[in-house]
Amino acid sequence: QVQLVESGGGLVQTRGSLRLSCTASGDVDSGAVMRYWRQVPDGQRETVARITKEGLTTYAESVKGRFIFSRDNAKMTVTLEMIDLKVEDTGIYYCNYLTRGSSYWGPGTQVTVSS
């Protein structure tokens, strides 16, 4: 089993910044792919960012140039730096850990961007 502990998030004004972090513990595999996924108020869901063991990242088009996703394999921690936040970034952000055909999810953290 893998447990994910998330931190960060909160309330910020438009064009502000926030940082989300997620740490995996338990039966972890440093080769796991990790993602941040979000659900926005209108119900839409998307993968915000994804990162491999080697640090290769992919981003949703909507966040490119504004979000930076990084990981520390020794600490099994990923960090999502979010800048120039927009109202449409509001949502619940979930950390996701993928390995050996299994998927684990964090409890989610609320990000609210006010105009």
Backbone bond lengths (Angstrom), bond angles and torsions (degrees), N, CA, C in turn:
res aa  C-N    CA-C-N  psi(-1)  N-CA   C-N-CA  omega(-1)  CA-C   N-CA-C  phi
1 Q - - - 1.458 - - 1.522 110.24 -
2 V 1.300 114.12 149.64 1.459 121.62 178.07 1.526 108.06 -124.67
3 Q 1.291 115.56 135.19 1.461 120.57 176.10 1.525 108.74 -112.00
4 L 1.299 115.20 141.38 1.460 121.66 179.49 1.518 109.38 -119.32
5 V 1.312 115.44 126.94 1.455 121.22 176.76 1.517 108.12 -114.02
6 E 1.305 115.57 122.83 1.452 121.51 -177.45 1.528 110.19 -105.86
7 S 1.315 114.92 151.46 1.458 120.31 174.94 1.513 108.54 -147.24
8 G 1.313 114.75 164.99 1.450 120.41 179.85 1.515 110.29 99.87
9 G 1.293 115.18 -160.95 1.450 120.74 -177.45 1.510 111.42 80.98
10 G 1.321 115.78 -171.09 1.451 121.03 179.78 1.504 112.12 127.76
11 L 1.326 114.35 -157.11 1.458 121.62 -176.36 1.519 109.42 -111.41
12 V 1.318 116.24 133.15 1.454 121.16 179.87 1.517 108.73 -146.66
13 Q 1.305 116.33 156.26 1.456 119.75 176.84 1.527 110.36 -85.06
14 T 1.293 114.41 162.63 1.462 121.28 177.34 1.523 110.19 -51.52
15 R 1.315 114.27 136.99 1.469 123.99 -179.32 1.524 112.75 76.55
16 G 1.318 115.93 4.52 1.455 119.65 175.24 1.513 111.16 -80.85
17 S 1.333 115.53 -173.40 1.457 120.48 -178.68 1.524 110.51 -136.21
18 L 1.306 113.74 153.92 1.463 121.51 176.41 1.519 108.52 -145.72
19 R 1.321 114.87 161.05 1.453 120.59 176.93 1.521 108.73 -129.31
20 L 1.321 115.35 132.34 1.462 121.75 174.20 1.522 108.33 -112.67
21 S 1.325 115.30 141.42 1.453 119.86 175.69 1.516 109.59 -131.94
22 C 1.306 114.48 152.86 1.461 120.51 -179.83 1.528 107.65 -144.84
23 T 1.325 115.75 128.26 1.451 120.60 179.45 1.520 109.69 -119.58
24 A 1.312 114.63 130.54 1.458 120.94 179.07 1.523 109.85 -98.68
25 S 1.325 115.54 140.70 1.460 120.80 177.32 1.519 108.88 -142.46
26 G 1.315 115.00 167.60 1.456 120.10 -177.71 1.513 109.93 100.69
27 D 1.297 117.20 -136.70 1.454 123.14 -178.80 1.525 110.17 -82.68
28 V 1.329 115.09 65.43 1.461 119.76 -173.01 1.520 111.65 -83.64
29 D 1.292 114.24 156.16 1.450 123.79 179.21 1.525 106.57 -130.10
30 S 1.308 116.76 116.96 1.465 119.18 -176.64 1.518 112.28 -64.03
31 G 1.324 117.30 -14.52 1.447 120.30 178.28 1.515 114.27 -85.38
32 A 1.319 116.17 0.06 1.458 119.82 -177.17 1.515 111.84 -64.69
33 V 1.312 114.16 144.97 1.466 120.48 170.09 1.523 107.18 -84.70
34 M 1.307 115.86 139.68 1.459 119.42 177.83 1.522 109.82 -124.43
35 R 1.302 115.14 148.13 1.460 121.06 -176.96 1.521 109.74 -138.57
36 Y 1.316 114.50 157.97 1.450 121.65 161.04 1.521 106.26 -113.59
37 W 1.276 114.87 133.74 1.460 124.15 -175.96 1.516 105.81 -128.66
38 R 1.310 118.35 145.28 1.454 118.51 -179.28 1.517 111.72 -134.72
39 Q 1.319 112.54 153.21 1.454 120.83 171.76 1.516 107.06 -120.99
40 V 1.320 115.48 122.90 1.456 121.19 -176.82 1.525 109.22 -95.36
41 P 1.346 117.65 166.39 1.464 120.68 -173.25 1.526 115.48 -55.76
42 D 1.345 117.61 -31.11 1.473 116.95 -179.09 1.525 112.08 -81.41
43 G 1.317 116.26 5.38 1.455 121.01 175.73 1.510 115.18 96.36
44 Q 1.328 116.88 -12.04 1.467 119.08 -179.39 1.519 110.18 -67.17
45 R 1.325 113.41 147.63 1.463 119.94 -178.23 1.517 108.74 -128.62
46 E 1.312 115.55 144.22 1.456 117.81 176.59 1.517 110.66 -156.42
47 T 1.320 114.60 154.85 1.455 120.06 170.13 1.515 107.10 -78.79
48 V 1.297 115.92 121.05 1.457 120.71 -178.26 1.522 110.41 -80.45
49 A 1.318 115.55 -46.51 1.463 120.50 -177.86 1.515 109.13 -156.61
50 R 1.315 113.92 153.30 1.457 120.90 -177.79 1.512 107.45 -139.42
51 I 1.343 116.46 145.11 1.458 119.05 -179.78 1.519 110.01 -143.25
52 T 1.326 115.66 136.60 1.449 121.41 177.96 1.531 110.45 -90.62
53 K 1.320 114.08 174.82 1.464 120.25 177.13 1.525 110.94 -56.67
54 E 1.331 115.27 -37.09 1.464 120.43 -177.26 1.519 112.67 -79.63
55 G 1.317 115.82 -3.36 1.462 119.16 179.23 1.504 114.77 90.08
56 L 1.321 116.88 11.39 1.458 119.73 177.20 1.516 108.91 -75.09
57 T 1.307 115.91 130.37 1.460 120.17 -174.41 1.521 112.07 -118.96
58 T 1.302 114.77 149.42 1.457 121.94 168.78 1.523 107.02 -133.33
59 Y 1.322 114.94 149.69 1.461 120.95 -175.44 1.528 110.38 -132.11
60 A 1.317 114.55 152.14 1.452 119.22 168.85 1.526 108.29 -65.10
61 E 1.320 116.07 145.89 1.468 119.79 -179.68 1.516 111.39 -56.02
62 S 1.298 116.62 -33.91 1.468 121.05 -174.88 1.528 113.33 -68.75
63 V 1.342 117.27 -16.53 1.462 119.05 -176.50 1.525 112.88 -117.77
64 K 1.308 117.15 -4.01 1.466 119.93 -179.15 1.519 110.64 -57.31
65 G 1.325 113.92 135.27 1.456 119.90 -179.88 1.516 113.56 85.76
66 R 1.324 117.06 -10.57 1.473 120.47 -178.95 1.531 112.60 -117.76
67 F 1.310 116.32 -27.66 1.466 121.26 -178.45 1.524 109.21 -112.03
68 I 1.326 115.11 142.04 1.453 120.94 175.23 1.527 108.41 -127.98
69 F 1.323 114.90 126.01 1.457 121.41 -176.63 1.523 108.82 -111.23
70 S 1.319 116.55 129.32 1.456 120.23 -178.76 1.519 109.59 -139.16
71 R 1.320 115.13 165.63 1.452 117.96 179.31 1.523 110.45 -144.25
72 D 1.322 114.40 153.37 1.449 122.81 175.06 1.523 105.43 -120.73
73 N 1.333 116.24 103.62 1.464 119.74 -174.95 1.522 111.81 -65.83
74 A 1.316 117.31 -32.82 1.462 119.68 -179.47 1.530 111.19 -64.92
75 K 1.322 115.48 -35.24 1.466 120.50 -179.15 1.514 112.44 -98.48
76 M 1.314 116.39 -3.65 1.466 122.34 -176.55 1.526 109.92 50.51
77 T 1.289 114.09 48.15 1.464 121.12 -178.33 1.515 109.64 -125.78
78 V 1.307 115.62 137.42 1.452 121.32 172.39 1.519 108.56 -116.64
79 T 1.316 114.80 150.67 1.460 120.62 -178.91 1.516 109.01 -133.12
80 L 1.311 115.55 132.58 1.455 121.26 176.97 1.521 107.40 -114.02
81 E 1.318 115.00 108.81 1.460 121.60 175.97 1.520 107.94 -89.34
82 M 1.312 116.47 125.09 1.463 120.80 -177.06 1.522 108.34 -121.59
83 I 1.316 115.39 122.18 1.464 120.05 178.53 1.514 109.06 -123.71
84 D 1.338 115.29 167.32 1.462 120.75 179.07 1.530 110.83 49.19
85 L 1.301 114.91 48.27 1.457 119.68 -175.94 1.515 111.83 -66.82
86 K 1.332 113.88 147.21 1.449 121.49 -179.13 1.526 109.24 -119.41
87 V 1.319 115.06 160.23 1.467 119.12 179.34 1.532 110.45 -55.61
88 E 1.329 116.08 -36.86 1.463 119.60 -178.04 1.517 113.69 -71.61
89 D 1.326 117.88 -4.72 1.463 120.60 173.05 1.528 111.93 -82.68
90 T 1.311 115.85 -8.00 1.464 119.70 178.82 1.520 110.73 -59.58
91 G 1.325 115.68 135.05 1.444 119.50 178.44 1.509 111.31 166.12
92 I 1.306 114.87 -175.91 1.458 120.75 174.29 1.522 107.27 -100.48
93 Y 1.313 114.82 127.40 1.455 121.05 -176.83 1.526 108.85 -105.83
94 Y 1.311 114.37 130.68 1.458 120.81 -177.76 1.532 110.68 -117.83
95 C 1.294 115.32 133.80 1.461 121.06 172.29 1.532 107.98 -85.12
96 N 1.312 115.22 138.20 1.460 120.72 -177.59 1.524 109.76 -132.25
97 Y 1.302 115.63 134.94 1.468 122.34 -176.69 1.528 107.12 -121.60
98 L 1.318 116.07 124.86 1.454 121.60 -175.14 1.521 110.10 -121.68
99 T 1.338 115.39 123.69 1.451 119.26 178.53 1.508 110.96 -160.57
100 R 1.318 116.64 144.26 1.462 123.16 173.07 1.530 111.74 46.52
101 G 1.319 115.43 40.28 1.449 119.48 177.85 1.512 115.07 77.08
102 S 1.319 116.94 3.65 1.462 120.44 179.22 1.523 110.26 -110.98
103 S 1.320 114.65 152.87 1.460 121.20 -178.99 1.520 108.25 -131.86
104 Y 1.309 115.33 130.63 1.455 120.98 179.24 1.519 108.57 -123.74
105 W 1.311 114.61 147.28 1.461 120.55 -175.62 1.519 111.55 -126.58
106 G 1.308 114.49 142.84 1.443 119.70 170.69 1.526 109.79 -79.27
107 P 1.320 117.11 171.99 1.464 121.18 -176.68 1.524 112.92 -73.98
108 G 1.320 117.24 -15.08 1.454 120.55 -178.51 1.514 111.73 95.20
109 T 1.312 114.31 148.91 1.455 120.28 177.91 1.530 108.86 -136.79
110 Q 1.292 115.82 139.68 1.460 120.96 -175.56 1.526 110.80 -83.86
111 V 1.309 114.92 131.93 1.461 122.12 170.91 1.521 106.76 -119.75
112 T 1.311 115.87 123.79 1.460 120.84 178.87 1.515 109.29 -125.58
113 V 1.324 115.04 124.54 1.459 121.26 179.08 1.525 107.51 -114.46
114 S 1.318 115.19 119.78 1.461 119.80 -178.03 1.522 110.69 -102.72
115 S 1.311 114.92 149.68 1.473 119.74 -178.68 1.511 111.53 -87.09
